[in-house]
Amino acid sequence: MKSDRYKVLWTTYARVALARMKEYKVDPMNVFRRSKSVLADEPKYKADGVSDFPGFEFNGYYWTLIGNVVVIYRIDEELHTVYVDACYFANTGLSHYIFWASILTTNSPARKSTMVGLFAFQVVPSMLLQAVKTSAKF
């Protein structure tokens, strides 16, 4: 009986990037194991989106969030293999801007749940900046 599960392979670049996230209190082995489990079964449907940011080297790649890590991967249907090519710590402004800003323009299932977080990410800092500007005018 042939298995429909995909083989999940991490590139050296992605593994090193994941290992370096230990300083952000990310458990690299947990993310590694969970990614293999999650992406082995229907990886297209497990994606939170497809990266589409001007100048980003992984445009067109699928991405998903696993344990505060954005895992970027591509799928080879012929070989039935998922290649994890990069990963980024999710709790940075750059990650929010690159990955979650694109969700606002699509009809992704993650769009609704992300809207509240993005509102806080985009509106609250501008309110704080405005408050600082106003208080500086005394």
DSSP file with accessible surface (Angstrom, degrees, kcal/mol):
  #  RESIDUE AA STRUCTURE BP1 BP2  ACC     N-H-->O    O-->H-N    N-H-->O    O-->H-N    TCO  KAPPA ALPHA  PHI   PSI    X-CA   Y-CA   Z-CA
    1    1 A M              0   0  242      0, 0.0     2,-0.4     0, 0.0     0, 0.0   0.000 360.0 360.0 360.0 126.8    0.0    0.0    0.0
    2    2 A K        -     0   0  178      1,-0.0     2,-0.2     2,-0.0     0, 0.0  -0.650 360.0-130.4 -85.6 134.6    1.5    3.3   -1.1
    3    3 A S        -     0   0   71     -2,-0.4    -1,-0.0     1,-0.1     0, 0.0  -0.562   4.5-152.0 -82.9 142.6    1.4    6.2    1.4
    4    4 A D        +     0   0  122     -2,-0.2    38,-0.3     2,-0.1     2,-0.1   0.412  61.3 117.1 -89.1  -1.0    0.1    9.6    0.4
    5    5 A R        -     0   0  125     36,-0.1     2,-0.2     1,-0.1    36,-0.2  -0.449  63.7-127.8 -71.0 142.2    2.3   11.3    3.0
    6    6 A Y        -     0   0   32     34,-3.5     2,-0.4    33,-0.1    75,-0.2  -0.617  16.2-119.4 -86.5 150.3    4.9   13.7    1.7
    7    7 A K  E     -a   81   0A 133     73,-2.2    75,-3.4    -2,-0.2     2,-0.6  -0.759  28.2-148.3 -85.8 131.3    8.6   13.4    2.6
    8    8 A V  E     -a   82   0A   7     -2,-0.4     2,-0.4    73,-0.2    75,-0.2  -0.917  17.5-178.1-109.5 120.0    9.7   16.6    4.4
    9    9 A L  E     -a   83   0A  63     73,-3.1    75,-3.1    -2,-0.6     2,-0.4  -0.965  13.7-151.2-120.7 133.4   13.3   17.7    3.9
   10   10 A W  E     -a   84   0A  17     -2,-0.4    75,-0.2    73,-0.2     2,-0.1  -0.861  17.4-130.5-100.4 133.9   14.9   20.8    5.5
   11   11 A T     >  -     0   0   43     73,-2.5     4,-2.3    -2,-0.4     5,-0.2  -0.378  25.3-112.7 -74.0 160.9   17.8   22.6    3.7
   12   12 A T  H  > S+     0   0   96      1,-0.2     4,-2.6     2,-0.2     5,-0.3   0.907 117.9  56.4 -60.6 -40.8   20.9   23.3    5.7
   13   13 A Y  H  > S+     0   0  128      1,-0.2     4,-2.2     2,-0.2    -1,-0.2   0.925 109.4  45.2 -57.2 -46.4   20.2   27.0    5.4
   14   14 A A  H  > S+     0   0    0     70,-0.3     4,-2.4     2,-0.2    -1,-0.2   0.894 112.0  51.5 -67.9 -39.4   16.8   26.5    7.0
   15   15 A R  H  X S+     0   0  126     -4,-2.3     4,-2.5     2,-0.2    -2,-0.2   0.906 110.8  47.7 -65.6 -40.5   18.1   24.3    9.8
   16   16 A V  H  X S+     0   0   60     -4,-2.6     4,-1.9     2,-0.2    -2,-0.2   0.931 111.7  50.3 -65.8 -42.9   20.8   26.7   10.7
   17   17 A A  H  < S+     0   0   24     -4,-2.2     4,-0.4    -5,-0.3    -2,-0.2   0.911 111.8  48.7 -61.2 -41.0   18.3   29.6   10.8
   18   18 A L  H >< S+     0   0    4     -4,-2.4     3,-1.5     1,-0.2    -2,-0.2   0.926 108.5  52.9 -65.3 -42.8   16.0   27.5   13.0
   19   19 A A  H >< S+     0   0   56     -4,-2.5     3,-1.3     1,-0.3    -1,-0.2   0.869 103.5  58.1 -61.9 -34.1   18.8   26.6   15.4
   20   20 A R  G >< S+     0   0  177     -4,-1.9     3,-0.8     1,-0.3    -1,-0.3   0.623  89.5  74.3 -72.3 -12.1   19.7   30.3   15.8
   21   21 A M  G X > +     0   0    9     -3,-1.5     3,-1.7    -4,-0.4     5,-1.3   0.499  66.9  93.8 -80.1  -1.4   16.1   31.0   17.0
   22   22 A K  G X 5S+     0   0  151     -3,-1.3     3,-1.8     1,-0.3    -1,-0.2   0.852  76.4  62.9 -58.2 -33.4   16.9   29.4   20.4
   23   23 A E  G < 5S+     0   0  150     -3,-0.8    -1,-0.3     1,-0.3    -2,-0.1   0.714  98.4  56.1 -66.2 -19.0   17.8   32.9   21.7
   24   24 A Y  G < 5S-     0   0  116     -3,-1.7    -1,-0.3    -4,-0.1    -2,-0.2   0.141 125.4-103.3 -95.3  15.7   14.2   33.9   21.1
   25   25 A K  T < 5S+     0   0  197     -3,-1.8     2,-0.4     1,-0.3    -3,-0.2   0.830  74.2 146.1  64.8  35.3   13.0   31.0   23.3
   26   26 A V      < -     0   0    9     -5,-1.3    -1,-0.3    -8,-0.1     3,-0.1  -0.853  50.1-134.0 -97.2 136.7   12.0   28.9   20.3
   27   27 A D     >  -     0   0   91     -2,-0.4     4,-2.2     1,-0.2     5,-0.2  -0.795  19.4-167.1 -91.1  99.0   12.4   25.2   20.8
   28   28 A P  H  > S+     0   0   17      0, 0.0     4,-2.7     0, 0.0    -1,-0.2   0.874  83.8  50.5 -58.6 -40.4   14.1   24.2   17.4
   29   29 A M  H  > S+     0   0   96      2,-0.2     4,-2.8     1,-0.2     5,-0.2   0.888 110.0  50.9 -66.4 -36.8   13.6   20.5   17.8
   30   30 A N  H  > S+     0   0   60     -3,-0.2     4,-2.7     2,-0.2     5,-0.2   0.938 113.1  44.9 -64.7 -46.1    9.9   20.9   18.6
   31   31 A V  H  X S+     0   0    2     -4,-2.2     4,-2.6     2,-0.2    -2,-0.2   0.921 113.6  51.3 -63.6 -42.5    9.4   23.1   15.5
   32   32 A F  H  X S+     0   0   47     -4,-2.7     4,-1.9    -5,-0.2    -2,-0.2   0.952 114.0  42.6 -59.5 -50.4   11.4   20.7   13.4
   33   33 A R  H  X S+     0   0  151     -4,-2.8     4,-1.9     1,-0.2    -2,-0.2   0.918 115.3  49.1 -64.3 -44.8    9.4   17.6   14.5
   34   34 A R  H  X S+     0   0  107     -4,-2.7     4,-3.3    -5,-0.2     5,-0.3   0.886 108.5  53.8 -64.2 -37.4    6.1   19.4   14.2
   35   35 A S  H  X S+     0   0    0     -4,-2.6     4,-2.6    -5,-0.2     5,-0.2   0.908 107.7  50.5 -64.0 -40.4    6.9   20.7   10.7
   36   36 A K  H  X S+     0   0   77     -4,-1.9     4,-0.8    -5,-0.2    -1,-0.2   0.904 115.6  43.0 -63.3 -39.1    7.6   17.2    9.5
   37   37 A S  H  < S+     0   0   74     -4,-1.9     4,-0.5     2,-0.2    -2,-0.2   0.940 118.5  42.7 -71.6 -47.2    4.3   16.0   11.0
   38   38 A V  H >< S+     0   0   45     -4,-3.3     3,-0.8     1,-0.2    -2,-0.2   0.927 117.6  43.6 -67.5 -45.8    2.2   18.9    9.8
   39   39 A L  H 3< S+     0   0    0     -4,-2.6    -1,-0.2    -5,-0.3    -2,-0.2   0.621  97.3  74.6 -81.3 -11.1    3.7   19.2    6.3
   40   40 A A  T 3< S+     0   0    5     -4,-0.8   -34,-3.5    -5,-0.2     2,-0.6   0.754  94.1  56.8 -71.9 -20.8    3.7   15.5    5.5
   41   41 A D  S <  S-     0   0   63     -3,-0.8    -1,-0.2    -4,-0.5   -36,-0.1  -0.939 130.0 -29.0-119.5 113.2   -0.1   15.4    5.0
   42   42 A E    >>  -     0   0  108     -2,-0.6     4,-1.0   -38,-0.3     3,-0.8   0.937  67.3-176.0  49.6  63.4   -1.7   17.8    2.4
   43   43 A P  H 3> S+     0   0    1      0, 0.0     4,-0.6     0, 0.0     3,-0.2   0.799  75.5  61.2 -63.5 -27.5    1.0   20.5    2.6
   44   44 A K  H >4 S+     0   0   97      1,-0.2     3,-0.6     2,-0.2    -2,-0.1   0.892 107.2  45.2 -64.6 -37.3   -0.9   22.8    0.2
   45   45 A Y  H <4 S+     0   0  185     -3,-0.8    -1,-0.2     1,-0.2    -3,-0.1   0.675 106.3  59.9 -81.4 -16.1   -3.9   23.0    2.5
   46   46 A K  H 3< S+     0   0   69     -4,-1.0    -1,-0.2    -3,-0.2    -2,-0.2   0.572  82.3 109.4 -85.0  -9.9   -1.7   23.5    5.6
   47   47 A A    <<  -     0   0   23     -3,-0.6    17,-0.3    -4,-0.6     3,-0.1  -0.423  57.3-157.0 -70.1 138.7   -0.2   26.8    4.2
   48   48 A D  S    S-     0   0   46     15,-2.8     2,-0.3     1,-0.3    62,-0.3   0.614  73.0 -40.6 -83.6 -17.0   -1.3   30.1    5.7
   49   49 A G  E     -B   63   0A  18     14,-1.3    14,-2.1    59,-0.1     2,-0.4  -0.982  57.2 -93.3 176.5-178.6   -0.4   31.8    2.5
   50   50 A V  E     -B   62   0A  70     -2,-0.3    12,-0.2    12,-0.2     2,-0.1  -0.992  47.3-112.4-120.7 127.5    1.9   32.1   -0.5
   51   51 A S        +     0   0    1     10,-2.7     9,-3.1    -2,-0.4    10,-0.2  -0.395  43.3 162.9 -66.9 134.1    4.7   34.7   -0.1
   52   52 A D        +     0   0  121     46,-0.4    -1,-0.1     7,-0.2     7,-0.1  -0.585  17.0 138.8-151.3  75.3    4.2   37.6   -2.5
   53   53 A F    >   -     0   0   52      3,-0.1     3,-2.4    -2,-0.1     6,-0.1  -0.993  60.3 -99.7-126.5 130.5    6.4   40.6   -1.3
   54   54 A P  T 3  S+     0   0  112      0, 0.0     3,-0.1     0, 0.0    -2,-0.1  -0.235 105.7   2.8 -54.7 123.8    8.3   42.7   -3.8
   55   55 A G  T 3  S+     0   0   83      1,-0.3     2,-0.3     2,-0.0    -3,-0.0   0.380  90.7 140.8  83.7  -2.1   12.0   41.7   -3.8
   56   56 A F    X   -     0   0   25     -3,-2.4     3,-1.3     1,-0.1    -1,-0.3  -0.566  50.6-141.1 -77.6 130.5   11.6   38.8   -1.4
   57   57 A E  T 3  S+     0   0  140     -2,-0.3    -1,-0.1     1,-0.3    -2,-0.0   0.686  96.6  53.9 -69.3 -16.5   13.7   35.8   -2.5
   58   58 A F  T >  S+     0   0   14     -5,-0.1     3,-1.8     3,-0.1    -7,-0.3  -0.003  72.8 149.4-108.3  31.0   11.0   33.2   -1.6
   59   59 A N  T <   +     0   0   59     -3,-1.3    -7,-0.2     1,-0.3     3,-0.1  -0.386  67.9  27.4 -62.4 138.4    8.1   34.7   -3.6
   60   60 A G  T 3  S+     0   0   55     -9,-3.1    -1,-0.3     1,-0.3     2,-0.2   0.347  95.0 121.5  89.8  -5.6    5.7   32.0   -4.7
   61   61 A Y    <   -     0   0   57     -3,-1.8   -10,-2.7   -10,-0.2    -1,-0.3  -0.612  64.9-116.9 -88.3 150.6    6.7   29.7   -1.8
   62   62 A Y  E     -BC  50  73A  57     11,-2.1    11,-2.6   -12,-0.2     2,-0.3  -0.487  32.8-168.1 -77.1 155.0    4.1   28.4    0.6
   63   63 A W  E     +BC  49  72A   0    -14,-2.1   -15,-2.8     9,-0.2   -14,-1.3  -0.994  10.5 178.0-145.1 150.7    4.4   29.4    4.3
   64   64 A T  E     - C   0  71A   9      7,-1.8     7,-3.2    -2,-0.3     2,-0.6  -0.975  29.7-115.3-146.3 158.5    2.9   28.4    7.6
   65   65 A L  E     + C   0  70A  71     -2,-0.3     2,-0.4     5,-0.2     5,-0.2  -0.866  33.6 170.2-100.9 122.6    3.3   29.3   11.2
   66   66 A I  E >  S- C   0  69A   5      3,-2.9     3,-0.8    -2,-0.6   -31,-0.1  -0.952  70.5 -25.3-133.7 111.8    4.6   26.6   13.6
   67   67 A G  T 3  S-     0   0   31     -2,-0.4   -40,-0.2     1,-0.3   -36,-0.1   0.907 125.2 -45.9  56.2  52.3    5.6   27.5   17.1
   68   68 A N  T 3  S+     0   0   79      1,-0.2    22,-2.5    21,-0.1    23,-0.4   0.692 118.7 110.5  63.5  20.9    6.4   31.2   16.5
   69   69 A V  E <   -CD  66  89A   0     -3,-0.8    -3,-2.9    20,-0.2     2,-0.7  -0.994  64.8-140.5-126.4 129.5    8.4   30.3   13.4
   70   70 A V  E     -CD  65  88A   0     18,-3.4    18,-2.0    -2,-0.4     2,-0.5  -0.820  22.3-156.9 -86.5 115.7    7.3   31.1    9.8
   71   71 A V  E     -CD  64  87A   0     -7,-3.2    -7,-1.8    -2,-0.7     2,-0.5  -0.866   3.0-158.5 -99.5 123.2    8.3   28.0    7.8
   72   72 A I  E     +CD  63  86A   0     14,-2.8    13,-1.7    -2,-0.5    14,-1.4  -0.898  23.4 160.3-107.0 126.0    8.8   28.6    4.1
   73   73 A Y  E     -CD  62  84A   0    -11,-2.6   -11,-2.1    -2,-0.5     2,-0.3  -0.942  29.8-148.3-145.4 160.8    8.5   25.6    1.8
   74   74 A R  E     - D   0  83A 100      9,-2.1     9,-2.7    -2,-0.3     2,-0.5  -0.908  20.4-133.4-125.7 158.7    7.9   24.4   -1.7
   75   75 A I  E     - D   0  82A  31     -2,-0.3     2,-0.7     7,-0.2     7,-0.2  -0.949   6.7-160.1-120.6 131.0    6.3   21.2   -2.9
   76   76 A D  E  >> - D   0  81A  50      5,-3.2     5,-2.1    -2,-0.5     4,-0.8  -0.918   8.9-173.1-106.8 103.1    7.5   18.8   -5.6
   77   77 A E  T  45S+     0   0   83     -2,-0.7    -1,-0.2     1,-0.2     3,-0.2   0.855  80.6  55.3 -66.4 -37.0    4.4   16.8   -6.6
   78   78 A E  T  45S+     0   0  187      1,-0.2    -1,-0.2     2,-0.1    -2,-0.0   0.912 117.5  33.8 -64.7 -43.3    6.3   14.4   -8.8
   79   79 A L  T  45S-     0   0  106      2,-0.1    -1,-0.2   -72,-0.0    -2,-0.2   0.494 104.3-129.0 -88.9  -5.2    8.7   13.3   -6.0
   80   80 A H  T  <5 +     0   0   54     -4,-0.8   -73,-2.2     1,-0.2     2,-0.4   0.934  63.5 136.1  56.1  48.7    6.0   13.7   -3.4
   81   81 A T  E   < -aD   7  76A  11     -5,-2.1    -5,-3.2   -75,-0.2     2,-0.5  -0.974  49.0-149.9-132.7 142.7    8.4   15.8   -1.3
   82   82 A V  E     -aD   8  75A   0    -75,-3.4   -73,-3.1    -2,-0.4     2,-0.6  -0.955  14.2-157.5-108.8 129.5    8.2   19.1    0.6
   83   83 A Y  E     -aD   9  74A  50     -9,-2.7    -9,-2.1    -2,-0.5     2,-0.8  -0.942   4.9-153.8-110.4 117.2   11.4   21.2    0.8
   84   84 A V  E     +aD  10  73A   0    -75,-3.1   -73,-2.5    -2,-0.6   -70,-0.3  -0.814  20.8 172.0 -87.8 112.5   11.7   23.6    3.7
   85   85 A D  E     -     0   0A  13    -13,-1.7     2,-0.3    -2,-0.8   -12,-0.2   0.649  56.8  -3.1 -99.7 -20.0   14.0   26.3    2.3
   86   86 A A  E     - D   0  72A   0    -14,-1.4   -14,-2.8   -72,-0.1     2,-0.3  -0.986  52.2-160.6-162.2 164.9   13.9   29.0    5.0
   87   87 A C  E     - D   0  71A   5     -2,-0.3     2,-0.3   -16,-0.2   -16,-0.2  -0.979   6.7-163.8-153.0 151.0   12.3   30.0    8.3
   88   88 A Y  E     - D   0  70A  62    -18,-2.0   -18,-3.4    -2,-0.3     2,-0.3  -0.981  33.3-102.7-134.8 147.1   11.9   33.3   10.1
   89   89 A F  E     - D   0  69A  34     -2,-0.3     3,-0.3   -20,-0.2   -20,-0.2  -0.521  33.0-147.4 -67.2 131.1   11.1   34.2   13.7
   90   90 A A  S    S+     0   0    2    -22,-2.5     2,-1.0    -2,-0.3    -1,-0.1   0.752  80.3  74.2 -79.4 -24.1    7.4   35.3   13.5
   91   91 A N  S    S+     0   0   89    -23,-0.4     2,-0.3     4,-0.1    -1,-0.2  -0.234  75.1  99.2 -92.7  50.4    7.4   38.0   16.2
   92   92 A T  S  > S-     0   0   54     -2,-1.0     4,-2.2    -3,-0.3     5,-0.2  -0.932  78.1-121.4-126.7 156.1    9.2   40.7   14.4
   93   93 A G  H  > S+     0   0   39     -2,-0.3     4,-2.5     1,-0.2     5,-0.2   0.890 113.3  54.2 -61.5 -38.8    7.8   43.7   12.5
   94   94 A L  H  > S+     0   0  115      2,-0.2     4,-2.9     1,-0.2     5,-0.3   0.929 107.9  48.9 -63.9 -43.3    9.5   42.6    9.3
   95   95 A S  H  >>S+     0   0    5      1,-0.2     4,-2.7     2,-0.2     5,-0.7   0.926 112.3  48.5 -62.7 -43.1    7.8   39.1    9.5
   96   96 A H  I  X>S+     0   0   47     -4,-2.2     5,-1.2     1,-0.2     4,-0.9   0.926 113.9  47.3 -61.6 -43.6    4.4   40.7   10.1
   97   97 A Y  I  <5S+     0   0  133     -4,-2.5     4,-0.3    -5,-0.2    -2,-0.2   0.925 117.8  40.1 -65.5 -44.9    4.9   43.1    7.2
   98   98 A I  I  <5S+     0   0   14     -4,-2.9     4,-0.4    -5,-0.2   -46,-0.4   0.945 129.3  23.6 -71.6 -48.3    6.1   40.4    4.7
   99   99 A F  I  X5S+     0   0    1     -4,-2.7     4,-0.5    -5,-0.3    -3,-0.2   0.925 126.8  37.4 -91.5 -46.6    3.8   37.6    5.6
  100  100 A W  I  X<S+     0   0   29     -4,-0.9     4,-0.9    -5,-0.7     3,-0.4   0.773 105.9  64.2 -85.1 -22.0    0.6   38.9    7.2
  101  101 A A  H >4<S+     0   0   27     -5,-1.2     3,-0.5    -4,-0.3     4,-0.4   0.881  99.9  55.6 -66.4 -31.9    0.2   42.1    5.2
  102  102 A S  H >4 S+     0   0   21     -4,-0.4     3,-0.9     1,-0.2     4,-0.2   0.794  97.3  64.2 -70.9 -24.5   -0.3   40.0    2.1
  103  103 A I  H >< S+     0   0    2     -4,-0.5     3,-1.7    -3,-0.4     5,-0.4   0.859  90.8  65.8 -66.3 -31.4   -3.2   38.1    3.8
  104  104 A L  T << S+     0   0   43     -4,-0.9    -1,-0.2    -3,-0.5    -2,-0.2   0.783 102.7  47.0 -62.3 -24.8   -5.2   41.4    3.9
  105  105 A T  T <  S+     0   0  119     -3,-0.9    -1,-0.3    -4,-0.4     2,-0.2   0.405 109.4  62.0 -98.8   2.1   -5.4   41.4    0.2
  106  106 A T  S <  S-     0   0   63     -3,-1.7   -57,-0.0    -4,-0.2    -3,-0.0  -0.698  82.9-118.1-119.0 175.8   -6.5   37.8   -0.2
  107  107 A N        +     0   0  160     -2,-0.2    -3,-0.1     4,-0.0    -4,-0.1  -0.226  56.1 154.9-104.9  41.9   -9.4   35.6    0.9
  108  108 A S    >   -     0   0   24     -5,-0.4     3,-1.7     1,-0.1     4,-0.4  -0.372  54.1-123.5 -67.7 147.0   -7.2   33.3    2.9
  109  109 A P  T 3  S+     0   0  129      0, 0.0     4,-0.5     0, 0.0     3,-0.4   0.807 113.9  57.8 -61.2 -25.3   -8.9   31.4    5.8
  110  110 A A  T 3> S+     0   0   16    -62,-0.3     4,-1.7     1,-0.2     5,-0.2   0.608  84.0  88.3 -79.8  -8.2   -6.3   33.0    8.1
  111  111 A R  H <> S+     0   0   82     -3,-1.7     4,-1.7     1,-0.2    -1,-0.2   0.919  86.0  46.5 -59.2 -49.4   -7.4   36.5    7.0
  112  112 A K  H  > S+     0   0  178     -4,-0.4     4,-0.7    -3,-0.4    -1,-0.2   0.924 114.2  46.3 -63.4 -44.1  -10.1   37.0    9.6
  113  113 A S  H  > S+     0   0   94     -4,-0.5     4,-0.6     1,-0.2    -1,-0.2   0.795 114.2  49.9 -70.9 -23.2   -8.1   35.8   12.6
  114  114 A T  H  X S+     0   0   18     -4,-1.7     4,-2.7     1,-0.2     5,-0.3   0.767  92.2  76.4 -85.4 -25.1   -5.1   37.9   11.5
  115  115 A M  H  X S+     0   0   75     -4,-1.7     4,-2.4     1,-0.2    -1,-0.2   0.896  94.3  49.4 -55.7 -43.1   -7.0   41.1   11.1
  116  116 A V  H  X S+     0   0  111     -4,-0.7     4,-2.0     1,-0.2    -1,-0.2   0.945 112.8  46.8 -64.3 -45.6   -7.3   41.8   14.8
  117  117 A G  H  X S+     0   0   45     -4,-0.6     4,-2.2     1,-0.2    -2,-0.2   0.908 113.3  48.6 -63.6 -39.8   -3.5   41.2   15.3
  118  118 A L  H  X S+     0   0    7     -4,-2.7     4,-2.9     2,-0.2     5,-0.4   0.883 106.0  57.6 -69.5 -35.0   -2.6   43.4   12.4
  119  119 A F  H  X>S+     0   0  128     -4,-2.4     4,-3.0    -5,-0.3     5,-0.7   0.959 110.7  43.2 -59.3 -46.1   -4.9   46.2   13.5
  120  120 A A  H  X5S+     0   0   49     -4,-2.0     4,-0.8     1,-0.2    -1,-0.2   0.907 114.4  51.4 -65.1 -38.5   -3.0   46.3   16.8
  121  121 A F  H  <5S+     0   0   70     -4,-2.2    -1,-0.2    -5,-0.2    -2,-0.2   0.891 121.9  29.7 -67.2 -38.1    0.3   46.0   15.0
  122  122 A Q  H  X5S+     0   0   94     -4,-2.9     4,-0.8    -5,-0.1    -2,-0.2   0.876 125.7  38.2 -92.3 -40.2   -0.4   48.9   12.6
  123  123 A V  H  X5S+     0   0   37     -4,-3.0     4,-2.3    -5,-0.4     5,-0.2   0.930 109.5  55.4 -82.7 -45.8   -2.7   51.2   14.5
  124  124 A V  H  X<S+     0   0   66     -4,-0.8     4,-2.6    -5,-0.7     5,-0.2   0.935 107.5  49.1 -59.5 -47.5   -1.3   51.1   18.1
  125  125 A P  H  > S+     0   0   66      0, 0.0     4,-2.6     0, 0.0    -1,-0.2   0.915 111.6  49.9 -59.4 -37.3    2.3   52.1   17.1
  126  126 A S  H  X S+     0   0   65     -4,-0.8     4,-2.3     1,-0.2    -2,-0.2   0.889 110.3  50.6 -68.9 -33.5    0.9   55.0   15.0
  127  127 A M  H  X S+     0   0  116     -4,-2.3     4,-2.4     2,-0.2    -1,-0.2   0.918 111.4  48.3 -66.0 -41.9   -1.2   56.1   18.0
  128  128 A L  H  X S+     0   0  110     -4,-2.6     4,-2.5     2,-0.2    -2,-0.2   0.916 111.0  50.3 -64.1 -41.3    1.8   56.0   20.3
  129  129 A L  H  X S+     0   0   95     -4,-2.6     4,-2.5    -5,-0.2    -2,-0.2   0.924 110.9  49.3 -62.5 -42.6    3.9   58.0   17.8
  130  130 A Q  H  X S+     0   0  107     -4,-2.3     4,-2.5     2,-0.2    -1,-0.2   0.913 110.3  51.0 -62.9 -40.7    1.1   60.6   17.6
  131  131 A A  H  X S+     0   0   55     -4,-2.4     4,-2.6     1,-0.2    -2,-0.2   0.909 110.5  49.0 -65.4 -39.2    1.0   60.7   21.4
  132  132 A V  H  X S+     0   0   90     -4,-2.5     4,-1.5     1,-0.2    -2,-0.2   0.934 111.8  48.8 -65.9 -42.5    4.8   61.2   21.6
  133  133 A K  H  < S+     0   0  110     -4,-2.5     4,-0.3     1,-0.2    -2,-0.2   0.911 114.2  46.0 -63.0 -42.7    4.6   64.0   18.9
  134  134 A T  H >< S+     0   0   80     -4,-2.5     3,-1.2     1,-0.2    -2,-0.2   0.907 112.2  49.3 -68.8 -40.9    1.8   65.8   20.8
  135  135 A S  H >< S+     0   0   72     -4,-2.6     3,-0.6     1,-0.2    -1,-0.2   0.748 103.7  61.7 -71.9 -19.9    3.4   65.5   24.2
  136  136 A A  T 3< S+     0   0   72     -4,-1.5    -1,-0.2     1,-0.2    -2,-0.2   0.607  89.7  72.4 -79.1  -9.4    6.6   66.9   22.8
  137  137 A K  T <         0   0  168     -3,-1.2    -1,-0.2    -4,-0.3    -2,-0.1   0.037 360.0 360.0 -94.4  29.1    4.9   70.2   21.8
  138  138 A F    <         0   0  224     -3,-0.6    -3,-0.1     0, 0.0    -2,-0.1   0.008 360.0 360.0 -84.8 360.0    4.5   71.5   25.4
